[in-house]
Amino acid sequence: MNQSEDVDGVAIFSAGSRDKQSLTLSRLGLRSVSGIEPVVSTEYDDIIRVMYCTNNHELQARFRRMMDAMAEATNLDEVLATSSTISANLKG
């Protein structure tokens, strides 16, 4: 499945700096949100950055394939479809 190719939208991530998670995500194509300063977390003993992507094609193809595999493994498409149906029923 190529779910990441079919959907437009914004993906938002939070990532720590200590173990270079935010650096890894930036190499995969995500960007830090401008205007939001990193947050110091004593709970995680880390500095948390908010990162985003608005265009799936800005992400490395390998990362898109991993996201698709995770969505398939967790049946995310079914969860989203069910959520969408429930939301439509509540509105109507």
Summary of the structure (lengths in Angstrom):
residues: 92
radius of gyration: 15.7
end to end distance: 31.4
largest distance: 47.0
contacts: 208
relative contact order: 0.20
helix: 48%
strand: 21%
